[in-house]
Amino acid sequence: MAGILEGIDQRTNLAGQNRLELLLFRLSTGQRFGINVFKVQEVIRCPQLSQLPGSHPVVRGIARLRGRTISIIDLSMAIGNASLGSYEDKYIILTEYNRCVQGFLVGSVDRIVNMTWGEIMSPPRGTGKGSYMTAVTRVDDELVEIIDVEKVLKEIVGGSETVSAGIIDEEVRDGIQQVLVVDDSAVARNQIKRVLDQLGVETTLCNDGREALQRLQSWLDEGKDVEEFLSLVISDVEMPRMDGYTLTAEIRKHPQLSNLHVVLHTSLSGVFNETMINRVGANKFLAKYAPDELAVVVQKQIKAHKASREALA
């Protein structure tokens, strides 16, 4: 297992090609799950855990790994299933989400598969709001579920969705401002919307890059000047059907959309993000999830957008 993530730096070449690599794993049943390799730092046998009094019930304990104290989350319990039980023969998938490092306790780890985001589909219709699935795919004719980790972590860690006093700029409320928000996680979409609501900004929500591109085209078909109508696009990176890098590249290629301001707002970490911003032409990378930082970035762009439109008037 030590070599399963060897050469991860080379995998950054997949970004911007609408491709990804999934690390496949199982919990306590035969069902396979997947997680984007870019979010994985290491896969190890579960070490001895120390109990953490007063912690969330799904936190099995803490471990000292590479000089850091890491909370270990029983992923089976976190998505509403039974505990994985004894951890001695289990694995830890060490990940970084939303600026925090945590370990997910899983039953077994399978392998890494290379796929296109076009092969990653939204959950089936009828999937309830309580579902922890953010996407599904098929590998070896077997269903693979991709878990909405942002939903899991919000339920465990919580976090404020309120913009701090003194951050909101009343000037932004002067006139109707439109922002397109693109994210496959319902939790993340709603978090962003709640921040924008506090700023007095109108939002259009899309579930993935392909839906967002279709929405932009529909506005053009309606005769809208989208570059004037839309202050900015806030997009996640990893999404079913079309990722945020590919969405940005498609926007830049379109003669009537190419000047749109695009912020990639993602839980993915690593220096490759800055490289990809330059490669696909995004304007900014913003790590999830900090309401004040998001508010500052949005307000700055809204004011810049208004000024540029007024200058052209």
N, C-alpha and C positions, 0 to 999 in steps of 0.2 A: 504493500500500500504506500510505502514511502515514495515510490517513484511515480505515483499516479498523476501528480501535477507537474512533473518535470517538463520544462520547456514552456511554461505558461506565458512567458513574455512573448514568445513567437505567436501566441494565439491572438494577440492584439491585431494581427493582420486580418482576422476575420471581421473585425468591427468595420462598419462602413460598406460591407459587402452583403448586408442583410443575412449574415450567418452567425451562428453561435455554437458553443460546445456545451452540452449538458452533462453533468455528473449524475449518473443514475444510482439510486439507492432504494432500499426497502426499510420499512418500519417493522411491524410485528407480523404482517400478513404478506401474501404474495404480491400485493399491489406495488408497482414500481412508481417512484417519484423522481423528479428531476430538478436540478438547481444549476443556474448559469455558472460556469467555471470561473468567470470573471469575479464572482462574489466569494469564491472559495480561496482561502489562504493556505489551508493544510487539511489533510485527512489523517487521523491517527487513531490507534486503539485508545479506548477511554481509559484515562489514568485514574488513580485514586481521587475521589472527590471529598471535599470538606463541606459539611452542612453549613447553610447560611440561615440562621434564625430569622423568622419574620419575612422570608422571601416568598415570592409567588409560588403557588403549589406546583406549577410545572417546571420550576427551576430545581433540578436535582441536586445542585451543589455548585461549588466553585473549584476551579483547578488553576494551578500556577503553571503557565505555559509560556515559554520564551520570554521570561521576565515580566509577564503580565498576569493579573488575576482575572480570569474569564468565567462568566456565568455559563453553566451548562444547562440547556433547555431540553427537556424530554419532548421531542417534536411530535410524537404520537399523542401525548396528553394535550399538547398545545393546539391540536386541531380537533380535539373532542373525542379522541379514542382512548383506549386503556393505556396505562403506563407500560413502558418497555420492560419494566421489572429490573432485575439485576443488571448492572451496567458493566460488569467485569468483562464480558465477552462482546461488548458493543463497540461502536465507532463514534468518534466525534468529527463532525464536519465544521471546521473553524471558518467562520465567515465574517465579512464586514458589511454591514447595512447601516445606512443613515448615520454615518460617522461613529458607529459603535462596533466593537468586535464581540462576538458571542459564539458559543459552540452549540451545535445541535446534535443531540444524542440520537443516533439511528441504529437500526438493527444490523444492517449490512450495507456494504458499498459495492456496486456492480462494476461499472466502467464509464468511460467518457465517450460520448457519441457526437459527431459533427453533423449539424443540421442547418437548414435555412429557416429564417423566421417565418417564411411562408408555410412551413410544415407545422408550425406552432399555432394552434387554433384557440379561439375563445371557448370558455366552458359551454357545454350544451345548453340549449334553451331550457328554461325551467329550473336551472340551478338556483337555489334559494339564496337570499341575502346572507344567510348564516354560513354559506359554503366558504371553505378556505382555498378553493381552487381559483387560480387566476388565469390558467391556460391548460390545454391538454395537447398531447401529440401521440404518435404511435411509433413504437420501436419493436422490431421483430413481431409484427402483428399483435402487439400487446399495448394496451392503453397506459400512458405515462401521465401522471398528474403533476402539474407545476403549482406549488403552494404559494399563496399570497403571503409572503413573509412579512410584508409591511403590516398586514392585518394582524398577524400573530404577535409581532413586536408591540404594536399599539395596545393590544389587550394586556400584554405583560408589563410593559414599561410605561405606557400612557404618554403623557407629554402635552404641553400647552398648545392650543391652536389660536391663541389670542395675541394680537399684535400689541406690543408694549406701548404704554403712554409716551407720547412725544414722537413716535415714529410716523404716525399717519400725517400726511401732508394734505391740508384742506384744498390746496390748489388743484390736486388731482381730481377732486369731486366736481370741478367746474366743467361740465359737459359730459356727454356719454362716451365712455371708453370701453372698447371691446377687446377681450383677450381670449385666445383659443387655448384650451388646456387639453393635453393629450396624455393619457395614462391608462394602462390596463387594470390598475388596482383601484377599485371603488373607494377604498380607504384613502389612497393618495389623492384621487380626484377631489374628494370631498374636503380633505385637508386644505388643498390649494384654493378651492372655491370659498371656503370659510375665510381665508385670509383676504381674498379679493373682494368678498362681500363687505368686509370691514373697511376697505379702501373706497367703496362705492363704485366698483368696477363691474361691468357686465361680463359674464363668461359664457362661452360655448364649450361643452364637454364632449370629447371623443375618446373612444376606448383603445384605439391603436392608430398607427401611422397611416394605414390605408384609409381608414374612415376619415381621418383628418384631411388627407389629400382630396378625398371625394367631397368633403364639406367645402374646402377652399374652391374647388372647381365649380361646385353648385353656386357659390356666391358670385363667381365670375359669370356663370351662365345667366344669373339674375341681373347682370349688368352692373354689379357693384365694383367700385375701385377698391379692391381688397387691401392694397398697400396703404390707402387712406383710411379705410374703414377699420382696419385691425391694427391695434397698437403693438401687439407682440404675440408670439407663439411660445407657450411653455410646454415642453415635451419631455416625457420620460425617454429613456434610451431603450431598454429591453421591453419589447411588446410583441404580441402575436402578430402574424401576417406581415407587418412592416415595422422595423425598429426606428428609433428616433434619429439615428445617423442617416439612414436611407431617406426618411422623410425630409430631413434637412437638405440632403443632396438633391432631392426631387424639387424642393422649393427653389433652390438656387438655380436650377436648370430652366425654370419656368419664366418666360419673359414678363409675365404680369404679376409674379410673386417674388421675384428674385431679391427684392430689397426688404422683404419682411425681416423683422428682428426675431431671432430664434434663440431661446434660452433652453439648454438641455439641463433638466432638473432630475437628478437621478441618485439612487442609492449606490450605484456602482462607484468604486473607488479606484485610485491608481493614477499614476502619471500619464498613462495612455490616454486618459480623457482629454487632457490639454492638447495632445498631439492630434486626436480625432477632431477636436473643435476646428483646428486649422485645416485639417484635411477635407472635411465636409462643408466648412463654411459657416458653422454656428457662431453666434455672437458672444455667447458666454456659457460657461459650465457652472452650475450651482448644485452643491451637494445637498441632498435631503437630510433632515427636514428641520428648518429653522425659520419660523414665521416672520421674525423681524428681518432677517436677511432677505427673504423672499419679498417682503413688503418694500424694502429699500430698492431692490433691483427693479421691481415692477414700476414703482413710482418714478424712478429715474428715467426709465424708458418711456413711460407715458408722457412725461414732460418733454423729453427730447422729440418724441413723435409729434406732439402738438406743435412744438416750435418749428419743426421742419415743414409741417403742413401749412402753417401760417405763413412761412417764408415763401412758399410756392403759390399762395393765394393771390 
